[in-house]
Amino acid sequence: MTALLAAIALMLDAVIGWPDPVFRRIGHPVTWLGALVDLLDRRWNRGGARAARGIAASLVVIAAAVLPALVLVWLLGPVAVLLGWPLIAARSLWLHVAAVARPLAAGRLNDARQATAMIVGRDVSQAEAPALSRAALESLAENASDGVVAPVFWLAVAGLPGIAAYKAINTLDSMIGHRTPRHDEFGRFAARLDDVVNWIPARLTALLIALAAAGRAGAAWACARRDAKRHRSPNAGWPESAMAGALNVRLSGPRVYADRISEEPWLNRTAPDPDAESLWQGLRIYRRAMAILAAALVVVGIVWLG
C-alpha cells in the first residue's frame, strides 16, 4: 500500500507540483525547515563544542519534521503517504532545467546563464554554452537523486515520517554541510548523515538513468561504475556518471566558484562537451527514468498486496 501511494504522490508532484500561489502565500515545508536551520545556525554555531552543538541542531530539525508527520499518520492512517507529494521535486526540477535549455538552444547566453545560476552554486556569469550545458546536466542528474528518487524511496520505505526525516537531513546538508571554517565542525554530522541516507538512492538513480537511456543503457551503467568514484561526493558521482554515459558527453571538470577554481576530475572524460540538444535529451531520459520509478513502485505494491 505504501509503495502504491508513493507512486501516486510522485505522479501528483509531476502533474501539479507546489503551486506558485500557495508558495507565495505560505512558503513550502522545505523553506520552513530552512528557516529553523538558519535560526539554529545563528544561535548555536558559536563558542566551543561546535560538533556537539551541530549534532543537537540536526536532531532538533529532524524531530521538527518527523513529529508532525507522525501526528498526521495517527490521524489519517496509510493515506498520509499522499501528503509526501510536496516534498518531491520532480516537476520543479524539470522546469528549472528546461529554463536553461530553452534560451541555450536559442543562443541567448545571458538568459541561459541567469537560469543556470538559479540551480548551481558555481560562478557561471562568464560561462559559455558547453559549460552551461554541463552545469545544468549535472544538476539534473544529482537532483534527480536528491530531489526525487531519494524522497520517494524513503516515502515508500518509511511513509510520511521517512520522507520528512529525509528532507530535514537533506536541507541540513545543503545549508550547513559545507567544509568551510564556519561549518566544518557544526555541519559535519549533517553532512555524514546525508551521505548515509543517499547511498542507496544515488545508485538506484544511476540504474534508472541507465534503464531510461534505451540503446545506451550498458554504456551508462558502465560509466557510472567506472567514474562515480572519481567524484568528490560518495553519492553524486553515480547519477552524474550515468547521465554522462547515457548521453555520451563529458561532465564535471574544472569549475569557477566565487573565491576559487575547483579542479574537479572529468566524468566520461574522452567524450565531447554537451550542447543544448544534449540538455533536452537529458530531460527526456530524466522523464523516462521517473516513469520507470513510478511503474516499479506500482509493481512492488501490487506484488506485496497480492
Legacy VTK file of the C-alpha trace (Angstrom):
# vtk DataFile Version 3.0
C-alpha trace
ASCII
DATASET POLYDATA
POINTS 306 float
0.000 0.000 0.000
2.797 2.430 0.884
4.579 1.773 -2.428
1.375 2.347 -4.407
0.633 5.565 -2.533
4.238 6.710 -3.030
3.767 6.236 -6.792
0.605 8.355 -6.647
2.466 11.037 -4.656
5.185 11.112 -7.312
2.568 11.496 -10.049
0.794 14.241 -8.088
4.013 16.211 -7.915
4.747 15.632 -11.613
1.309 16.983 -12.549
0.742 19.880 -10.130
3.936 20.365 -8.139
3.711 23.017 -5.428
1.649 25.834 -6.987
3.248 29.295 -7.013
0.204 30.994 -5.406
0.474 28.582 -2.473
4.218 29.182 -2.204
3.773 32.949 -2.216
1.144 32.720 0.497
2.600 30.175 2.937
6.016 29.165 1.593
6.941 25.482 1.381
7.751 22.812 4.000
11.417 22.901 2.970
11.579 26.678 3.432
10.075 26.222 6.893
12.792 23.720 7.731
15.385 26.047 6.223
14.268 28.876 8.482
14.738 26.629 11.518
18.194 25.514 10.339
19.196 29.160 9.821
17.962 30.102 13.305
19.902 27.290 14.986
22.988 28.042 12.900
22.980 31.665 14.039
22.310 30.884 17.695
24.203 27.640 18.316
27.137 27.766 15.890
29.391 29.738 18.203
31.845 29.157 21.024
33.195 25.717 21.857
31.910 22.188 21.282
30.594 23.093 17.822
30.457 19.488 16.650
28.201 18.555 19.572
26.094 21.648 19.009
25.746 20.665 15.345
24.545 17.191 16.292
21.972 18.721 18.648
20.805 21.177 15.987
20.434 18.377 13.424
18.380 16.257 15.811
16.108 19.211 16.619
15.434 19.864 12.916
14.796 16.190 12.172
12.416 15.964 15.143
10.626 19.123 13.991
9.964 17.424 10.641
9.131 13.920 11.871
6.825 14.677 14.812
4.119 16.448 12.733
4.361 13.612 10.201
3.733 11.064 12.954
0.692 13.041 14.098
-0.681 13.056 10.538
-0.145 9.301 10.255
-2.007 8.832 13.543
-4.891 10.989 12.277
-5.096 9.773 8.661
-3.574 6.313 8.614
-1.870 4.995 5.442
-3.372 7.734 3.252
-0.988 10.173 4.962
1.644 8.918 2.496
-0.012 11.066 -0.168
0.910 14.170 1.846
4.538 13.467 0.969
3.956 14.894 -2.509
5.123 18.452 -1.657
8.473 17.017 -0.580
9.154 15.556 -4.053
10.689 17.895 -6.637
10.069 16.085 -9.933
8.140 18.897 -11.614
10.275 21.686 -10.171
13.482 20.059 -11.381
12.136 19.662 -14.912
11.023 23.291 -15.042
14.322 24.674 -13.742
16.482 22.689 -16.171
14.145 23.378 -19.110
14.524 27.076 -18.246
18.221 26.686 -19.094
17.676 24.575 -22.217
15.283 26.994 -23.947
17.488 30.123 -24.057
20.578 27.995 -24.633
19.008 26.464 -27.742
18.056 29.955 -28.943
21.585 31.295 -28.421
20.561 33.666 -25.588
23.591 33.056 -23.391
22.851 35.742 -20.813
19.387 34.323 -20.177
20.835 30.807 -20.002
23.479 31.990 -17.525
20.831 33.541 -15.301
18.738 30.368 -15.372
21.787 28.194 -14.649
22.784 30.378 -11.703
19.414 29.508 -10.147
20.289 25.809 -9.899
24.068 25.632 -9.306
26.441 27.201 -6.810
29.329 27.853 -9.186
30.031 31.145 -10.961
28.532 30.954 -14.454
28.499 34.680 -15.203
31.098 34.230 -17.971
30.357 30.611 -18.876
29.954 29.595 -22.500
27.350 27.164 -23.858
29.242 23.895 -23.157
29.893 24.854 -19.532
26.259 25.863 -19.061
25.064 22.571 -20.519
27.417 20.624 -18.270
26.284 22.508 -15.175
22.604 22.012 -15.947
23.031 18.305 -16.743
24.998 17.735 -13.533
22.271 19.499 -11.561
19.601 17.446 -13.331
21.327 14.148 -12.564
22.269 14.925 -8.962
18.889 16.411 -8.090
17.077 13.530 -9.756
18.581 11.569 -6.879
18.387 14.110 -4.036
15.135 15.752 -5.070
13.082 12.868 -6.470
14.386 9.316 -6.099
15.624 9.634 -2.517
12.434 11.292 -1.184
10.261 8.732 -2.993
12.477 5.890 -1.763
12.157 6.957 1.880
8.444 7.640 1.425
7.952 4.091 0.135
10.154 2.573 2.847
9.007 4.543 5.910
5.920 6.515 4.898
5.413 10.191 5.638
7.839 10.227 8.615
10.500 8.724 6.348
10.297 11.402 3.681
10.019 14.121 6.343
13.216 12.900 8.015
14.984 12.697 4.660
14.069 16.249 3.639
15.192 17.544 7.035
18.579 15.817 6.633
18.954 16.993 3.039
18.083 20.576 3.990
20.589 20.483 6.844
23.304 19.260 4.491
22.559 21.912 1.876
22.747 24.698 4.470
25.422 23.677 6.980
27.075 20.583 5.491
29.867 22.523 3.769
33.565 22.209 4.524
34.048 25.857 5.408
35.650 27.335 8.540
32.201 28.167 9.893
30.543 24.811 9.224
33.357 22.254 9.186
32.564 21.141 12.753
28.977 22.330 13.167
27.747 20.712 9.954
29.884 17.570 9.976
27.187 15.308 11.446
24.566 16.585 8.986
26.902 16.014 6.019
27.753 12.450 7.084
24.098 11.644 7.748
23.179 12.944 4.285
25.797 10.656 2.744
24.245 7.677 4.539
20.600 8.327 3.590
21.530 8.984 -0.057
23.753 5.913 -0.531
21.044 3.601 -1.916
19.007 6.281 -3.780
22.081 7.587 -5.640
22.891 4.157 -7.029
19.228 3.499 -7.747
19.077 6.769 -9.696
22.081 5.713 -11.776
20.312 2.446 -12.571
17.098 4.272 -13.511
19.024 6.634 -15.806
20.734 3.665 -17.453
17.412 1.875 -17.964
15.937 5.066 -19.440
18.854 5.505 -21.847
17.454 2.901 -24.258
20.273 1.892 -26.608
22.969 3.284 -24.306
21.897 1.501 -21.123
25.079 -0.581 -20.960
27.325 2.404 -21.634
25.551 4.484 -18.987
25.877 1.823 -16.292
29.491 1.080 -17.213
30.349 4.780 -16.995
28.678 5.022 -13.577
30.611 2.042 -12.242
33.897 3.327 -13.678
33.730 7.066 -12.938
31.457 7.503 -9.908
34.431 7.043 -7.580
36.221 9.950 -9.278
33.628 12.416 -7.977
34.287 14.265 -4.716
30.925 13.078 -3.389
30.413 9.403 -2.468
26.933 9.586 -3.998
26.551 12.363 -6.597
29.053 10.733 -8.934
26.684 7.830 -9.595
23.784 9.664 -11.285
26.133 12.193 -12.920
28.360 9.491 -14.417
25.314 7.538 -15.567
23.949 10.638 -17.307
27.332 11.301 -18.932
27.424 7.746 -20.271
23.782 7.829 -21.352
24.364 10.946 -23.464
27.977 10.172 -24.457
29.177 13.548 -23.170
31.692 14.572 -20.541
30.560 16.171 -17.292
32.126 17.721 -14.184
35.668 19.036 -14.789
37.094 22.367 -13.599
34.585 24.975 -12.463
34.735 28.503 -11.030
33.388 29.466 -7.620
33.329 32.922 -6.086
36.729 32.619 -4.419
38.478 29.787 -6.253
38.751 27.415 -9.212
37.884 23.832 -8.324
39.826 21.297 -10.389
37.239 18.510 -10.452
38.017 15.381 -12.500
36.103 14.704 -15.686
33.366 12.083 -15.841
33.415 10.207 -19.176
36.400 12.396 -19.985
37.060 11.251 -23.579
33.540 12.193 -24.744
32.666 15.601 -26.266
31.106 18.504 -24.380
27.305 18.602 -24.208
25.204 21.210 -26.005
21.621 22.435 -25.809
20.307 19.325 -27.562
22.150 17.172 -25.026
20.254 19.027 -22.333
16.907 18.240 -23.964
17.972 14.613 -24.376
18.903 14.546 -20.703
15.472 15.852 -19.775
13.831 13.128 -21.850
15.956 10.484 -20.113
15.032 12.015 -16.754
11.318 11.858 -17.602
11.580 8.202 -18.661
13.578 7.346 -15.538
10.908 8.825 -13.289
8.217 6.930 -15.207
10.169 3.708 -14.644
10.386 4.540 -10.930
6.620 5.076 -10.710
5.932 1.839 -12.596
8.316 -0.092 -10.346
6.535 1.213 -7.242
3.190 0.138 -8.658
4.526 -3.347 -9.414
6.055 -3.673 -5.953
2.813 -2.533 -4.361
0.670 -4.968 -6.363
3.030 -7.891 -5.706
3.200 -7.075 -1.997
-0.571 -6.783 -1.671
-1.081 -9.935 -3.724
LINES 1 307
306 0 1 2 3 4 5 6 7 8 9 10 11 12 13 14 15 16 17 18 19 20 21 22 23 24 25 26 27 28 29 30 31 32 33 34 35 36 37 38 39 40 41 42 43 44 45 46 47 48 49 50 51 52 53 54 55 56 57 58 59 60 61 62 63 64 65 66 67 68 69 70 71 72 73 74 75 76 77 78 79 80 81 82 83 84 85 86 87 88 89 90 91 92 93 94 95 96 97 98 99 100 101 102 103 104 105 106 107 108 109 110 111 112 113 114 115 116 117 118 119 120 121 122 123 124 125 126 127 128 129 130 131 132 133 134 135 136 137 138 139 140 141 142 143 144 145 146 147 148 149 150 151 152 153 154 155 156 157 158 159 160 161 162 163 164 165 166 167 168 169 170 171 172 173 174 175 176 177 178 179 180 181 182 183 184 185 186 187 188 189 190 191 192 193 194 195 196 197 198 199 200 201 202 203 204 205 206 207 208 209 210 211 212 213 214 215 216 217 218 219 220 221 222 223 224 225 226 227 228 229 230 231 232 233 234 235 236 237 238 239 240 241 242 243 244 245 246 247 248 249 250 251 252 253 254 255 256 257 258 259 260 261 262 263 264 265 266 267 268 269 270 271 272 273 274 275 276 277 278 279 280 281 282 283 284 285 286 287 288 289 290 291 292 293 294 295 296 297 298 299 300 301 302 303 304 305
